[in-house]
Amino acid sequence: MTNYSVTKEEKAYLRELARLQLEYAHLPIMEERKRLWYLHNSLKGERPMIVMEEDTFLKELMPPLRCETYFARIMEAQLLCNIIVHERISDDKVIPDHFNIFVKIDSEQFGLSLKRNVPKSGIGYHVDRVINDLEENITKLKPSTYYYNHEYTNKLKDCVEETIGDILPIQMKNSVNYWAFGITQKIVDIMGMENMLLSMMDTPDLFHQLMKFITDDLIRFLRWQEENDLLFVNNGNDYMGSGSFCFTHELPRSDSSDAVKSTDLWGHINSQESVGISPGMYKEFMYPYYAKIAEQFGLVYYGCCEPVHDIWDNCLQYLPNLRKISISDWCNEEIMAERLSDSTVIYSRKPSPNYIGVGKELDEEAFRQYIQKTIDLTRNCKVEFIFRDIYSLNGNIEKVKRAVDIVRELTS
């Protein structure tokens, strides 16, 4: 039986952390960052925004957790992360003046027992294929079932309120939707990459049937969340897309007295797994279904690591509600800078993680030249720099803040 209680000593320590987070949240720089984010996301930005996503190297920044009980460790981890982000990175993330409680939603995907085998490093994974042949196995697919673990969520909420709620008010959040709508990711989890690619050639009609089934299933998931009041407006200091933030006055689009609908929200979709197909095949097999998902949201962030230049002209420029698009290091910057000049879509640049993540020292001159190239190309674009997938700082935690300072200097 999990012990959900918090000890007296843990409570005193967590309250110290909560007060420090609140102090940082009330710094004048946080109000300035909010102002800049709202302008940026409304296409009126004064400068590029900078985000250093720390999840993948957080273990190198964080001290060992002091708390031992289950909920206390959850609180300590969130509080410490926010504090350290400000002290060690100081990018354009806004330190929250609240504590986030994430609803716990479990699911059984497509009536199947899906399994990912993840190595100890946590990097990469292998899937155990459930479907090998669509002609033989597509009837195995059933509508997914979803479960809201309200007992766990409410216990956590009550514990946080009792421990630090008078210092940091609680905000309910839904992190399940951060990465839930990558259709091709779902297909790879079911049948593996090779089978997915071969099925488009061998059984194209059945592949369309599969894409429609998963698309309809995901939309059904959104409707289920609406009916169970599990969607929360994400128009403020909310994470979305692959690393960006949601500050906007354009959402929600329905009356505030109504239950939150998916069209009141930012959504994130990507198709990293389809990089091996041609633009024509993407248009035929992928785009119609991704467009249908995009229609479900108020604003959309598209992409992650996949290059998008080959599918912009014939597909993505028409994607409903598109506001930001990921420009990864595999993307042709020249093409996308020209396409997004004076457009209503933000150039969400994902610089190569190698400058910060490989080697102990930051090669400042090479890094400057690399960032300056993007700046020069995007003079007529609305730009943000989102650093992701940095898996190690190699013992030099100072280079993260130094990289942020250099980008800020070059873009000011």
N, C-alpha and C positions, 0 to 999 in steps of 0.2 A: 504494500500500500504506500503510495507516494505521500510524503509529508509536505503539506502545503502551508504549514504555519511558518511564521517568521520569528526568529528569536529576538529578544530584547536588544541584544548587542547588534544584530543585523539591522534592526529598525533604526537604531541611532545612527549607524553608518550610512544607511540608504538616505536618511533625511539630510545628512551632510552633503551627499552627492546631489540630491534633488535641489538643495538651496544653491549649490554652485552652478548647476545647469540653469536654474532660473536667473541667476546673476548674469551669466553669459547671454541668455536669451534676451535680456533687457538692455544689452549694450547698444549704443547708438548705431554701430555698424550693422546690426541685424535689421533694424528698420530700413537702413539704406539699401541693404541687399534685397529686402522684400520689394522696395520701390523699383529697383532695377529689374528684378524678375518679372514683375507685372508689366513693365514697359516692354521688356524683351519678348515675352510670350504674346503680346499684342502687336508685335512687329514694329514697335517704336523704340527699340532698345538703344541705349546710349553707348554701350560697349559690349563685346562678347562676354558671356557668362562662362565661368570656369568651375568644373566639378571634378574632384578627385575621388573616385569611388574606392573606398577603403576596405570593403569586405574581404577581398582576396589577400590582403596583407595585414589585416587588423591584428592578427596574433603577434606581429612584431612590434606593434605600438602599445598594445594593452598589457597592463600588469596582470598577474594571476588573480582570478576572482577570489575575494576573501569570503564571500558568503558560501554557506553549505546547503541550506534548504532550497528546494526547487524553485519556488516563486521568487525568493530573494535573489537567486542567481539570475533569473530573467530580468528583474529590475536592475540589478547591478550592471549587467552587461549593456543594457540600453542606455543607462545614465552615463556610464564610463565612456561608451562610444561617442556620445554627443559631446562630452567634455573634451575628450582627446582630439576629436575632429577639429574643434576650435583651437586647442592649444598647439597641436602638432602640424595641422594642415592649413587651416585658415583660407580655404577656398571660398566659393560663393554659396556654400550650404548655409542655411539659416538654422541656428540652434533653436529647437522648439521650446515654447513656454508651456508645454503640456507633456503628458506621458501617453504613449501610444499603446492601446490594447488591440491586438489583431484577433479577429474572430477566427475560431478554429473550425474549418470545413474539411471534412474527409469525403472521399469519393471512391466508387468502384467504376473504373473507366470501361465503358462499352460492354459491361458484363463479363469482362475478361480478368484474369489474374496476370497483371503485367509486372515484370521485374526488371530492374536495372541493377547491374553488377558494377559497383563503384569501387575503385581501388582505394587503398589506405590514404593515398595522397589527396584524394578528393577531386582529382583532375581527370576528366573524361569518364566514360562508362561504356559498358557493353549491354545490349538488350537481349533478353531471351525471346526469340520470335514466337509469337502465338499464331500468326497467319503466314503461311509460306506461299500459298497460291490463292488468288482471289476467286477463281472459278470454283474451287473446292471449299473455301473457308469463309467467304464473305457473309454467309448466313450466321456465322458465329457471333457477329456483332449485334449487340443489344443497346438500347438507350442507357446512358450512364445514370447511376443513382448517386445522390448527394446527401450528406448528413451534416447537420450543424450541431456541433458539440457545445450546446449552450451551457451545460453543467460546468464543463472545464472553463469556458470563457467567463462565465459569471463568477466562478470561484477566484479566478485571477483578477478580475475587475474589483471584486470586494476586497481582496487582499491588498491590491495597490491603493485603493481608496483609503483603507484603514492605515496603511503604512506611510504614504506620502501624498495622499489626495488633497490635503489642505495646503500643500506647497505647489504641486503640479497637478492641475486638473486633468482628467482623463479624456482622451479622444478615441473613439472607436474607429478602427481602420480595417480594410480588407486587402491583405497582401496576396490573396489567392489569384487575383486577376492581373497581377503584374506580368505573369508569363503564361497565362492559361490559354491564349488564343493563337498560338502558333500551330496552324493546322498540320503542316508537314512534320512538325515535331511529334504530334500525336501518331502520325502514320509510321514514322521511324520506330516509335516505341512499340507499335503493333507488329511490324513486319520487317524492320531493318532497312537500312539505306539501299542496299543492292536490290532487294525485292521491290522497293518503292519505284526505283528508276526503271527497272525492267517491266513493271506492270503498266507503265504509261505506254510502252511500245507493244507489249503482248496482249493486254486486255484494256484498251483505252476506255471503252464504255463502262466497264466495271470500275475502273479507276475514278472516272467521273462520279459514279454512284458512291464510291467510298468518300470522295471529297464532299459530296453533298450530305452524306450521312453525318460526317464529323462536323461540318458547318452547322447543320440543323441541331446537332447535339449540343454544340457550344452556345448557340442562341437559346436553346432550352435551358441551359445552365444559367444564363443571364436572367431569364424570366423567373426561374426558381429563386434566384437571389433577390429579385425584386419582390416577389410574393412573400418572402420570409424576412424582409427588411434587413438584408445583409449587405446592401450597397450604401456607401457613405460618400457624400460629395467630396471630390478630390481636387478642389479648385484653389488650394492654398499651399502650405508647406508639405506637399505630398510627392512622393517618388512616383515616377511613371516612365514608361519607355525603358530603354536600357541605360539608365543613369541620369535622366533629366528630372526637372521638377515642374509642378503643375500650376503655379500661381497664375490665375486668370480671373477677369471679371466677366468673361463670356459664358461661364457656366455657373449654376445650372440653368437649363433652358426651360424647365417647367416651373410652375408656381412653387414657391418655397414651402407651401403648406402641403404639397403633395408628397407621397412616398417617392424616394429617390429612384429614378429610372436610369438605365444604362446610357441613355441619350443626354443625361446630365453630367456625364463623366468623361474624363480622358481615358482612352484605351490604348493599348500597345499590341501591335501585331508584327510578326516577322516570319520570314521563310528562309532561314539559313540553310535548311536541308535541301533546297532546290537549286543551289548554285551550280550544280552539274548539268543543268538542262539549258536549252537555248532560249533566247527571248521569245521566240514564237511558241515554244512549248509552255513557257511560263504563262503567256497570254491565254493559251488554250486551257491548260490544266489547273492553273493556280489562281490567276487574277480574278475570275468571276466570283470565286468563293471568298477570297480575302476582301473583295469589295463589299460583299454582303455582310461580313463581320464588321467592316469599317462603318457601315451604315448604322450599326447599333450604338455607336458612341457619339458624343458631342464633338470631341476633338481627338485626333489620332496621331500617335507617334509610330512611324513605320521603321522597322529594321533593327539590326544589331550588328553582327560582324559581316554579313553578306554584302557584296558590292551591288549597287543599285543602278549604276549608269546605263547598263544594257537594257534595263526594263523600264526606264523612266519615260521615254518618248511614247512607247506603245501601251503603257499600263499605268505606272504609278502616278504620273502627273494628273490622272483622272480619279485617283482614289478618293472616295468621299471623306470629307472632314479632315483631310490631311493638314497638319500644322508643322510637324517636325519629321525630318528624315535622317536616318543614320548614315554618315559618310565615313566608312571605316577605312583602314589602311589598304584594303584590297580594292577600294573604289577609285575610279578615275576622277581625281579632284578637278582637273581642268574642265571636263565635261559637265560635272555637276555644279561647279561654280558658275558656269555660263548659263545653265538651265535655271538655276535658282536666283539669278540676279534679278533684283526688283520684284521678286515673287512673294507670295503669301505663305511660303514654306521655309522653315528655319533650317539652316545648314548645320546639322548636329554632328560636328566633327569628332571622330574617335581616333585620336593619335595612336601611333604604334606604342605599345607598352614597353618596347625594348629599351628605349632611352633611360627609363627609370627602373625597369625590372631586371635588366641584364648588367652584371658587373656591379662593383661596389660604388664607383664614382659616377656622377652625372657628367657626361661630356657636354658642358654648357655651350660651347661654340656650335657643335653639331646639332644640339637640341634647338638652339636659337634659329639656325638656318632652316631647320625642318618646320618649326612653327611659323617662321616668317613667310615661308612658301604659301602656306594656307592663307595667311593674312593678305598677302599680295593678290592671291587669286580671288579672294572673296570680298573685295572692296565694296561691291554692290549687293552683298548678301547680308542677311541676319544670321549671325554665327554664335554657336556655343561650343566650347571645348569640353568633352566628356572623356576623362581618362579612366579606362577600365582594364581588367584582366592583367593587372600587375600582381604577379603571384609571389614575388619576393623583393625585399629591399636590400637583400644581401648584407644586412647588418648596418646599413647607413640610412637611418630613418630621417635624417635631415634633408635628404635630396628631394623628398616629396614636396615639402614646403618651398624649397628652392625652385623646383620646377614650376609651381604655382606662381611664385613671385616673378619668374622670367616671363611667363605668358601674360601676366597682368601688366608688366612693364612694356611688353611689345604691343599690347592691345590698348593701352591707355592713351 
